[in-house]
C-alpha cells in the first residue's frame, strides 16, 4: 500500500503532506493534490465544496462533498499515473 501511495503522489491516510492550500468560501482549505483541479473547477462553477479526499491510494474512498449535501465519488484519478 505504501508503494502504491508513493507512486501516486499521495501520503497515507492521516498525513497531509500532499495537500495544497486553496481558498474556498472565504477560508484557506488543504486540498489533496490528486483532486485539487477537480475541486477548483467545481468551486469556480459555484458548486461549493465542503470536504474532499483523494482516498490516499484507495480510489474507492475518493470523494468530494458539496455544500448542498451531494457527494461526488471520484474514480479513475490514478489510471494515468500507474
SULGI-V981854 format. One record per residue. N is the residue number from 1. RES is the residue in one letter. PSI is psi in degrees with one decimal (none if undefined). OMEGA is omega in degrees with one decimal (* if undefined). Layout:
# SULGI-V981854
N,RES,PSI,OMEGA ; N,RES,PSI,OMEGA
This chain:
# SULGI-V981854
1,X,-42.4,-178.0 ; 2,X,-37.6,177.5 ; 3,X,-40.9,177.5 ; 4,X,-47.2,179.6 ; 5,X,-42.3,-179.5 ; 6,X,-43.9,-179.0 ; 7,X,-21.6,-176.5 ; 8,X,5.4,175.4 ; 9,X,18.6,-179.9 ; 10,X,160.6,175.0 ; 11,X,160.5,176.2 ; 12,X,158.7,177.2 ; 13,X,140.3,-179.9 ; 14,X,-9.6,175.7 ; 15,X,150.3,-172.1 ; 16,X,28.0,-176.7 ; 17,X,-20.3,-177.2 ; 18,X,15.5,179.8 ; 19,X,150.2,174.5 ; 20,X,147.1,179.2 ; 21,X,136.5,180.0 ; 22,X,130.6,177.0 ; 23,X,120.3,178.0 ; 24,X,122.6,176.5 ; 25,X,41.7,175.7 ; 26,X,4.1,179.4 ; 27,X,150.9,175.4 ; 28,X,124.3,180.0 ; 29,X,147.2,173.8 ; 30,X,118.1,-176.6 ; 31,X,133.0,178.0 ; 32,X,131.9,-175.8 ; 33,X,-40.5,-175.5 ; 34,X,-30.2,-176.4 ; 35,X,10.2,-176.7 ; 36,X,-38.6,-179.3 ; 37,X,-34.4,177.8 ; 38,X,-44.5,178.9 ; 39,X,-43.5,179.2 ; 40,X,-42.9,179.9 ; 41,X,-42.0,178.7 ; 42,X,-45.6,180.0 ; 43,X,-36.3,176.8 ; 44,X,-27.0,178.9 ; 45,X,16.4,-179.7 ; 46,X,28.0,170.7 ; 47,X,85.3,-172.4 ; 48,X,129.1,178.2 ; 49,X,147.9,177.6 ; 50,X,-16.2,177.8 ; 51,X,153.7,176.3 ; 52,X,155.9,177.6 ; 53,X,133.2,-179.8 ; 54,X,-9.3,-179.4 ; 55,X,-11.2,176.9 ; 56,X,52.1,178.1 ; 57,X,-12.8,177.4 ; 58,X,96.3,-174.8 ; 59,X,-25.9,-179.9 ; 60,X,-18.0,-179.0 ; 61,X,-4.5,-178.1 ; 62,X,129.0,-177.3 ; 63,X,158.3,173.3 ; 64,X,124.7,179.4 ; 65,X,130.7,178.4 ; 66,X,156.0,-176.9 ; 67,X,-18.1,179.4 ; 68,X,4.6,176.5 ; 69,X,-12.1,178.4 ; 70,X,150.1,176.9 ; 71,X,125.8,177.7 ; 72,X,120.6,176.4 ; 73,X,125.1,-172.6 ; 74,X,131.0,175.3 ; 75,X,156.0,178.1 ; 76,X,8.2,-176.9 ; 77,X,-16.2,-176.8 ; 78,X,-4.9,-172.2 ; 79,X,-38.4,-178.2 ; 80,X,-0.8,-177.1 ; 81,X,7.8,-177.7 ; 82,X,none,*
